[in-house]
């Protein structure tokens, strides 16, 4: 029973962390692409 609760708690903690990492990666990639497109347009 304790192991089940532990794994459930781990899943509950991991889901927001994974979502935050995914959003951070998407946001970071978007920023990088914006910088690349901005520098290529200015040339």
N, C-alpha and C positions, 0 to 999 in steps of 0.2 A: 504493500500500500504506500509506504514511504517513497519507494522508488518511482511509483506512478506519479505521485505528487511532485517529486523532484523533476521528472522529465516534463511534466505539464508546465511547471514553473519555468523551466529552461526554454520551452517552446514559446511561452508567453513573453519572456524577456527577449528572445532571439528575433521574433517577428518584427517589432518596431526597429530594432537595431539594423536588421537586413533591409527594411524599407528605407531607413534613413541613409544607409550606405548607397542603395540604388539611386535614390533621389540626389544624393551628393554627386555621384558619378555622372548622372544625366546633366545636372546643373554645371558641373565642371567641364564636361565635354562641350556643352552648349557655349560656355564662356570661351573655351579654346577656339571653337569654330568661328565665333563672332570675332575674335581677335585676328584669326587668319583671314577671314573675308574682309575685315576692315583694312588690314595691311595690304592685301592684294588689290583692293579698290583704290587705295591712295596712290599706288604706283603708276 
